[in-house]
Amino acid sequence: MKTSRTGLLLISLLLICAFVFNMSGCTMEVQAKNLMENISPNTVSTLSDINSQNSKVTDFAIRLFKATQEDGKNTLISPLSVLCALSMTVNGAQKETLEQMQAVLGMSSKELNEYIYTYVNSLPQSEKYKLSIANSIWFNEDERFSVNQNFLQTNADYYSADIYKAPFNSQTCKDINNWVSEKTDKMIPEILDKIPYSAVMYLINALAFEAEWSKIYEKYQVRDGNFTKEDGTKQKAEFMYATEGTYLEDEKGAGFIKYYKDGKYAFVAMLPNTGVSVSEYIASIDGEAVYTMLSAPINTTVYTAIPKFETEYSVEMSEILKAMGITDAFNPDKADFEGIGTSTEGPLYINSVLHKTFVSVGEKGTKAGAVTVIEMNDGAAAEPLEPKEIYLDRPFVYMLIDCENNVPFFIGTMTDIEN
């Protein structure tokens, strides 16, 4: 009798384990076959110096940020995520489509590949901070579409892209969402709700950032206060007070840099001058000026207050990128992406550029995630200064930057603390 009970117990445990394994496989694991098993990345070299390209990347970041603004709304984009996704796509663009994309991104496809490879492979990581970047390419297994192996090889070499061949059905949609959730540490649980018949490829970048402040806020540094919107409405908020040592200033605003552990990454805030709206402030800045300001901050005492906030944002960027100069890529009659592959249904073109972000700023530090999905369709030491005071108790602009390159990988506006 004792043996029988033991046997039943073992059987029950095995059934439970099998059930849990199957459930987790259905909901979290990617079912599509990763073709990287058959594609070995070639060895490529990092650049010895990317300073000259950093200013170009910051310029693209500011132009994209300005193009996404909506008056009175919180916005948040990751220019780095968008740049990575578009740069993978550029590797399949040709002729006028290629010229337009390179002009907007500020570099040639070769320069973009080398820059992003060098940038990503030099990012500092530790237990207290990380900026992780992942890329994937998903293409339709339908026989109507034939993918260019050189395109896949280049993106494997420079972007370490996972490459999946899938039927583009509901399971593939789940797989893509599961991949996104995993690569953003579940900050962005999904990006797609369905896959249309005309979709033949998705090029995806996912970015996850988490860092602890250099000095964590203590309880006595967190106090209730009011955040005043541009229309005068007051909102209750918790503010985190501290003294920083790095001050920023331009023609229409002032701000500060607050560092995360080891000073490898930083939170940057810019408060428009009294009487200057956030939209007016944003209109006054450009990439060169921002890069110069971040590269030459002023060392002085700054009394600061940051509201605790958490926000998410999503935007479809097709019209934004068209307005910036990438037009042919979205036009099925003009787009030239033969470098990606061919389809019997017609030429390839970009149908949509989906971008979704999340950020949480609190006493211990910051968490942020971003995803960019490009859907390809077929067919149609100076002297001490007087202390400064920057209290972010009204709408402001903020950035997350890496301190080695002074490149903003997140940029946002906080205009409404309750949304």
N, C-alpha and C positions, 0 to 999 in steps of 0.2 A: 504493500500500500504506500509506503514511504517513497519507493522508487517511482511509482505512478504519479504521485503529487509533484515530485521533482521534475519529471518529464513534462507534465502539463505546464509547470511554471516556466521551464525553458522554452517550450513552444510559444507560450503567451508572450514572453519577452522578445522572441524572434519576430513574431507577428507585429508587435508594437514597433520594433526597430525598423522593420520593412515598411510599415505604414508611414512612420516619420520620414524615412529616407525618400519615399516616393512623393510625399507631400512637398518636401523641401525641393525636390527636383522639379516638380511641376510649377512651383511658384517662384523660385529664385534662380535656378540654374539655366544657363543658355543652352538651348537644345540644338541650335544650328552648329554645323561643323566648322571649326576654325581652320581656315586654309593656310594659316601660318605654319602649320605642320609640314606643308609642302613648299614653303617659300622661306629660304634662309636669308636673313638680312645681310647685305654686303657691308663690309667694314668701311665706314666713312670717318673723316677727320673733323674735329671741332676747330673752329676758327680761333686764332690766338687773341683776337681783339674784336669786340662787337660794339665798341663805343659809338662809332659813326652810324651804325644801324639803329642804336637805341633811340636816338632822336627821331628817326623816321617812324619807328614803331609808336613812340609817344604821340607823334603828329597824327598818325592814323587813329590812335585811341581817342584823341580829343575831337577829331573830325567826326568820328562815329558817335561819340557821346553827344556832341552838339546836335547831330542829326536825329537822335532818338528822343530829344526832350519834349515833354508835354507840360504845359503850364499848370502849376498847382498840384502835380502828381509826383509821388515818389517814383524814382526811376533807378535802375541798377543794371549795368551791363558789365560783361567781362570782355574787353577788347582783345585780350590774349586768346580767349576761347574762340572768338569769331575769326581772328587772324589764323589760328591753326587750322580750322575747318576750311576756310577759303584757300589757304595755301596748299592744302592737299588737293583741292579741286583744280587749282591753277595748273597742277602737273598734268592735267589732261586737256587743258585749253590750248587752242591754236589760233593763229592769225589775229584778226581784230579783237576777238573775244579775249585772247591772251593779253594783247596790248592794253585793253581797257582795265582788266583786272590788275595787271602789274602797276598801272598808273595810279589806281586808287589805293593799292596796298603799299605803294612807295618803294618797291623793290622788284627785281626780276624773280622768276620762279627759282632759279639757281640760288640767288641771294637769300630768298625766303627759306628755302630748304636748309641751307647752311646755318643761317641765323637761328632758326627755331631749334634745330638739332643741338647747336652749341648752347643756347639759352636753357633749354630743358635739362640738358645733361650737366649743367653747372649750378642748378638750383640747390641751395643748402637745405638739409633736412636734419631733424633731431627729434627727440621725444617731446620737445616743447613747441615745435613748429614744423609744418610741412606744407608744401605746395605740390600736389601731385597732378600730373597731366596724362590723360589717356586718349587714344584715338582708335577709331574702328571704321571699317568700310564694309557695308553689307550690300551684296548685289543679287539680283533676281536670277534664280536658276532656270527661269523660262528660256526655252531654246531660241526665242526671238532676240535675246540679248547676248552679245559676245563681248567679253571684257578684254581690255588690252593688258597683257601680262606685264609689260614694261611699266605701265601706270601703277599696278599693284606693287611691283618690285621697288619703285622709287619711294612710295609711301611706306613700305616696310622698312626700307633703308633709313630714311630720315625721320619718320614719325612713329616708328615701332607700332604701326597700326595692326590691330587684330583684323583679320579679313574673313568674312563669313559669306558663304553661298547658301541661299535659303529660298524657300518657295514663296515668300512674301504673302503669307496668309496671317491669320490671327495669332498663330504660334510665333511667327517671326516678330509680330508687333510686341508680343509679351517678352520675347527674347531681347529686343532692343531696349525696352523699358527696364528689364532686369539688369542689363549691362549698364545702363545709365545710373540706376539706383546704386549698384555696387561701386561704380567708379566715382560717385559723388558722396560716398559714405551715407547714402539714403537721404541726403538733404533734398535731392530732386528725385522723387520716386518714379516719375514717368514723364515722357515727353511726347509720345504719340498716342492717339486714340484709335487710329485705323491706318491701313496702308492702301492707297488707291491702286487700281489696276495699272495705271500708266507709270507708276513708280518703278524704276529699274535699279536705283542705287541710293543708298544713304551714306553720307560721309559725316561722321560724328566726332566731336571733341567733347570731353568731359574734364572738368577741373574741380579739384577740392582743396580748400585751404583751411587750416586750423592752426592757431597760434595763441600762446599764452603771453599776456603782457609782460614787459620787462619787470614791472612792479605791479603786482595784483592789487586792485582796490580793496582797502579794508572797509569794514562796516561803517565806521565813522565818516568815511569819504563819500558815502552814498546818501543823498538827501532828496526829499520830494521837492518839486518845483513846478513851474509852468513853462510850457513850450508855446510860443506865440506864432500862429500862422500868419501868412502875408495879409489875410483879410482881417486880422486883429483878433481872431478867435483864440482863446487860451485853452490849452490842453494839459491835463495833469501828466507829469512824467517823473521818473526817477533819474536824477543826475549824478554822475560820477565825477568828483572833484579831485584834481591833482595839480602838481606843479611840474611843467615840462621845461626843457632847455633849448628847444629848437623852434624858431619863429619864422613864418613865411609872410610875405607881403607882395601885393601887386597893385596895379592902379585902382582897382575897384573892390579889393577885399584884403583880408588878413587871416592868417591861420597858424597852424602848428603841426609838428610831426610828433606822433607818439609811437615809440618803438615796442616791438615784441621782443621776446627773449633773444639775447645775443646780438640784437640790432641788425639782423639779417632782413627782416621785413618790418613794415611800419604802416600805421594808420595815419592818413593825412586828412585834415579838415580845413576848409576854406569858408569863412563867414563873410558874405558880402557886406560892404560898408552900409551904414544906416542910410536908408532911402534908396538903396540899390536892390532890385528884386533878383531872385535866383536866375531867372531867365535873362535878365540884363547882364548879370555877372558872367554867365556862361557864354553869351554872345561876345563878350569882350576878350575872351582868352583864345589862345592858339597853342598848337603843339610845341613850337619852339620856345615860347615864353614859359610854358609849364615845365618843360624839361630843364630849362635854364634855372628856374626858381627852385626846383627840386634838387638840382645839382649844387646849388650855392645857398643853403639855408643860413639864417642868422642865428648865432648862438647867444641866447639871452633867456632870462627867466620869463616863463609864460604861465600865468594862472589859467587853468582850463576847467571846463565842465562839458562832459559828453553825456547826452541822454542815452539810457539803455534802450536799444531798439532791435526789432527783428522784422525783416521785410522780405518779400519775394516779388519777383517781377517777371513778366514774359512779354515777348514782342515778336512779331513776324517781320523780318527785316528786308523783304524783297523791295518794297517801294523806297526804303531808306537807302539801300545800296544802289538802286537805279538813279536816285537823285544825286548820289555821290559820284556817279560816272560809269558804273557797271551796268550797261543796258543790254548789250547783245546777248549776254549770258542767260538772260531771262526770256529771250525772244526765240521761239522755236524755229522761226524762219531765218534767224541770223546767227544763233549760237553755234559755235564750233568746238565741240568736245570730242572729236574723233580720237584724241589721245587717251580718252577713258575707255572707249569701246564703241560698238555699233549696235543698232537695233533694226530689225526688219520693219518695225512700226514707224520709223522716222528718226530724225536727228535727236540727239540728247540736248537737254537744256535744263537750267535750274528752275524748278517750280516754286520752291519755298526755302527760306532760311529761318528756321525756328530757333529762338534763343530764350533760355529760361535761367533765372538766377535766384539765389537765396543768400541772405547774410544775417547773422546774429551777433550783436555787440553787447557784451556784459562785463561784470566785474573781473572775471578771470582772463578773458581774451576774446577772440573772434573766430567764428566759423563761417565759411562761405563756400558756395558751390555754384557751378555754372555748366550749362550744356548748350552746344550749338549743333544743330542738325541741318545739313544741306540735303534736300531731296532732289534727286535728278530724275527727270521724266523723259519719256520718248514721245514721238508723234508731235503731233503738233507741240683861426683864433684871434678874434678881434677884441676891441675894448668893450667891457660890459656895458650894456644899454639899460635904460629904464625898464623895469618889469612891464610886461604886456599882459593883457587880460582878454582871453577869448572864451566866452561862454556860448556854447552852441544851443541857445534857448530860443532860437528862431531859425527859419529855413537855411540850410547850408549844403555845400557840396563836399563829398568825401571820396577818398581813394584808398586802395590798398596797393602798396608798391613794394617791389623788391629793392633793397637799398644798395645792391651792387651795381645795378643798371639804371636805377631811378625810373623804371618803367611801371606805369599803373596797370595792374592786371584786373582790377575792379574799379569802376567809377560809378558814383551814384549821387542822387539828390535826396535829401530828407526834408520834405515840406509839410508832412502830416504825420505826427508821431503815433497816431492811433490807427493808421492804415498800413 
